[in-house]
Structures are given as C-alpha cells and as structure tokens.
C-alpha cells in the first residue's frame, strides 16, 4: 500500500492559493485593459482636474457672493472659459484664412512681385551665390522659382499640416476639458 501514496503532496489541498492567484491575475488583466482604454483620455482628465482646481475659487465666489445656483454658476464659468479660448482662436484662424486667400489670389493673377536681390546677398558665406540666383529668378519669374524649390517645400508643407492638425486637436481636447470641468464643479 505504500506504493500507492503520492510522492509529493501539496500543503494546500483546498487550492485556496491557486484560486487567489487566478483572481489576482484576472484583476491585473482588467487593470491593464482599463489603462489601455483610458490612456487617450488621460490628458483630457488631467486638464479637467487642473481647470477645476484653478477655477473653483471663481465658482465658489459666484455661488456665495452672487447667490447663483451652483448649476448656473458652473454653466456661466464654462461658457466664459469657452469664449475666452475660442474667441481669439477663431479670430486668428479667420485672419490666417483671409491672408492665405489673398496670397493665392495674388499669386494666381500674377500681381505678386518679389523685389530684386541686394548685391550683399552674393557675399553671404556658403549660401550667398545660390540664394542670390534663386532670389533673382523669383524676382523675374516667380513661377519658375516656385517650381524649382517645390521639392524642398513639400516636406515643410506636410509638417505644417501636421502641426495645424495637432493644434486643432489640442483645441478640441481643451474645449472638451472645459466641458468636463463644468460637470466637476
């Protein structure tokens, strides 16, 4: 009968430790998946918390001194913050759009002129001769100069578009943070 005894026995026959290990592993997996889902929203949540801490004295003042309902005070502060953010940004965007339209219109009609280069440009170290030639070409034939430098301008244009899209997304994110701030008061 001694041959039927197991060679090694587990000290925990009820498997309680294994059960707890499985529960902890599932909890860790759930925490990891939650972190992945929340990660894009962390900056939004962070800005919302910063704005709540920053604007809470104004909220408290409007509730106690102006005797406003807390919901009305939160709505008022959220609206003012949104106007303060979007007003100048909208003005800047419309001004940039008008300037670009004017530039495109002048470029298309041929009214855009480049003055001739100065002689001092030739004497610049390393880039003087090429800069003078390109500037002289632009002053006589702007389209040919733009065609010549177009390959160098393409990466710059794509970087500008990436910058503009990141700025727009940042603006949308900050407006979202302001909206969430209104709910956190």
C-alpha positions as CSV (number, residue, x, y, z in Angstrom):
1,X,0.0,0.0,0.0
2,X,2.9,2.4,0.4
3,X,3.4,2.2,-3.3
4,X,0.1,4.0,-3.9
5,X,0.9,7.0,-1.8
6,X,1.8,10.1,-3.8
7,X,5.4,11.0,-3.8
8,X,4.7,14.7,-3.1
9,X,1.6,16.3,-1.7
10,X,0.6,20.0,-1.9
11,X,0.5,21.6,1.6
12,X,-2.6,23.5,0.5
13,X,-5.1,20.8,-0.5
14,X,-8.0,23.2,-0.8
15,X,-6.3,25.1,-3.7
16,X,-7.1,28.5,-2.0
17,X,-3.7,30.0,-3.1
18,X,-4.3,29.0,-6.7
19,X,-7.8,30.5,-6.6
20,X,-6.4,33.7,-5.2
21,X,-3.6,33.8,-7.8
22,X,-6.2,33.4,-10.6
23,X,-8.3,36.2,-9.2
24,X,-5.3,38.5,-8.9
25,X,-4.2,37.7,-12.5
26,X,-7.7,38.5,-13.8
27,X,-7.7,41.7,-11.8
28,X,-4.3,42.7,-13.2
29,X,-5.5,41.9,-16.7
30,X,-8.6,44.0,-16.1
31,X,-6.5,46.9,-14.8
32,X,-4.2,46.7,-17.8
33,X,-7.1,46.7,-20.3
34,X,-8.7,49.7,-18.5
35,X,-5.4,51.6,-18.6
36,X,-5.2,51.0,-22.4
37,X,-8.7,52.2,-22.9
38,X,-8.3,55.3,-20.6
39,X,-4.8,56.3,-21.9
40,X,-6.0,58.6,-24.7
41,X,-8.3,60.4,-22.2
42,X,-5.7,61.0,-19.6
43,X,-4.6,64.4,-20.8
44,X,-8.3,65.4,-21.1
45,X,-8.9,64.3,-17.5
46,X,-5.7,65.9,-16.3
47,X,-6.6,69.3,-17.9
48,X,-10.1,69.0,-16.4
49,X,-8.8,68.5,-12.9
50,X,-6.3,71.4,-13.3
51,X,-9.1,73.7,-14.5
52,X,-11.4,72.7,-11.7
53,X,-8.7,73.4,-9.1
54,X,-7.9,76.7,-10.9
55,X,-11.5,77.9,-11.3
56,X,-13.0,76.6,-8.1
57,X,-12.5,80.0,-6.3
58,X,-14.4,81.8,-9.0
59,X,-17.1,79.2,-8.8
60,X,-17.3,79.5,-5.0
61,X,-17.4,83.3,-5.3
62,X,-20.2,83.2,-7.8
63,X,-22.2,80.9,-5.6
64,X,-21.7,82.8,-2.3
65,X,-21.4,86.4,-3.4
66,X,-23.7,86.5,-6.5
67,X,-26.1,84.0,-4.9
68,X,-26.2,81.9,-8.1
69,X,-27.4,78.3,-8.2
70,X,-24.4,76.0,-8.5
71,X,-25.5,74.7,-11.8
72,X,-25.9,78.2,-13.2
73,X,-22.5,79.2,-11.8
74,X,-20.8,76.2,-13.4
75,X,-22.5,76.9,-16.7
76,X,-21.5,80.5,-16.6
77,X,-17.8,79.8,-15.8
78,X,-17.8,77.1,-18.5
79,X,-19.3,79.4,-21.1
80,X,-16.8,82.2,-20.3
81,X,-13.8,79.9,-20.4
82,X,-15.0,78.5,-23.8
83,X,-15.5,82.1,-25.2
84,X,-12.0,83.1,-23.9
85,X,-10.5,80.1,-25.6
86,X,-12.4,80.0,-28.8
87,X,-12.7,83.8,-29.5
88,X,-9.1,84.6,-30.2
89,X,-8.5,81.2,-31.8
90,X,-11.4,81.8,-34.2
91,X,-10.2,85.3,-34.9
92,X,-6.6,84.0,-35.6
93,X,-7.9,81.2,-37.9
94,X,-10.1,83.6,-39.9
95,X,-7.3,86.1,-40.3
96,X,-4.9,83.3,-41.4
97,X,-7.5,82.1,-43.9
98,X,-8.0,85.6,-45.4
99,X,-4.3,86.1,-45.7
100,X,-3.8,82.8,-47.5
101,X,-6.7,83.5,-49.8
102,X,-5.2,86.9,-50.7
103,X,-1.8,85.4,-51.3
104,X,-3.3,82.7,-53.5
105,X,-5.3,85.3,-55.4
106,X,-2.3,87.5,-56.0
107,X,-0.1,84.5,-56.9
108,X,-2.7,83.3,-59.4
109,X,-3.2,86.6,-61.1
110,X,0.5,87.4,-61.3
111,X,0.2,90.5,-59.1
112,X,2.7,89.1,-56.5
113,X,6.1,90.6,-57.2
114,X,9.4,89.9,-55.5
115,X,11.9,92.8,-55.4
116,X,15.3,92.2,-56.9
117,X,18.0,90.9,-54.6
118,X,20.7,93.1,-53.0
119,X,24.3,92.7,-54.1
120,X,25.2,92.0,-50.5
121,X,23.4,88.7,-50.7
122,X,26.1,87.4,-53.0
123,X,28.7,87.8,-50.3
124,X,27.0,85.7,-47.7
125,X,29.1,82.7,-46.7
126,X,28.2,79.2,-48.0
127,X,24.7,80.2,-49.4
128,X,25.2,83.6,-51.0
129,X,25.5,82.6,-54.7
130,X,22.6,80.1,-54.6
131,X,20.4,82.5,-52.6
132,X,21.2,85.3,-55.0
133,X,20.4,83.2,-58.0
134,X,17.1,81.9,-56.6
135,X,16.1,85.4,-55.4
136,X,16.9,86.8,-58.8
137,X,14.9,84.1,-60.5
138,X,11.9,84.8,-58.2
139,X,12.1,88.5,-59.0
140,X,12.0,87.8,-62.7
141,X,9.9,84.6,-62.9
142,X,8.2,83.6,-59.7
143,X,6.5,80.5,-61.1
144,X,9.8,79.1,-62.3
145,X,11.4,79.8,-58.8
146,X,8.5,78.0,-57.1
147,X,8.8,75.1,-59.4
148,X,12.5,74.9,-58.7
149,X,12.0,74.9,-54.9
150,X,8.8,72.8,-54.8
151,X,10.5,69.5,-53.8
152,X,12.1,71.3,-50.7
153,X,8.7,72.9,-49.8
154,X,6.7,69.6,-49.8
155,X,8.1,68.2,-46.6
156,X,7.7,71.7,-45.0
157,X,4.1,71.8,-46.1
158,X,3.4,68.3,-44.7
159,X,5.0,69.3,-41.4
160,X,2.9,72.5,-41.3
161,X,-0.3,70.4,-41.9
162,X,0.7,68.0,-39.1
163,X,1.3,71.0,-36.8
164,X,-2.0,72.6,-37.8
165,X,-3.9,69.3,-37.2
166,X,-2.3,68.8,-33.8
167,X,-3.1,72.4,-32.9
168,X,-6.7,71.8,-33.9
169,X,-7.0,68.5,-32.0
170,X,-5.4,70.2,-29.0
171,X,-8.0,72.9,-29.2
172,X,-10.8,70.4,-29.4
173,X,-9.3,68.5,-26.4
174,X,-9.1,71.7,-24.3
175,X,-12.7,72.6,-25.1
176,X,-13.7,69.0,-24.0
177,X,-11.7,69.6,-20.8
178,X,-13.6,72.8,-20.2
179,X,-16.9,71.0,-20.7
180,X,-15.9,68.3,-18.3
181,X,-14.8,70.9,-15.8
182,X,-18.3,72.3,-15.9
183,X,-19.6,68.9,-14.7
184,X,-17.0,68.6,-12.0
185,X,-18.0,71.7,-10.1
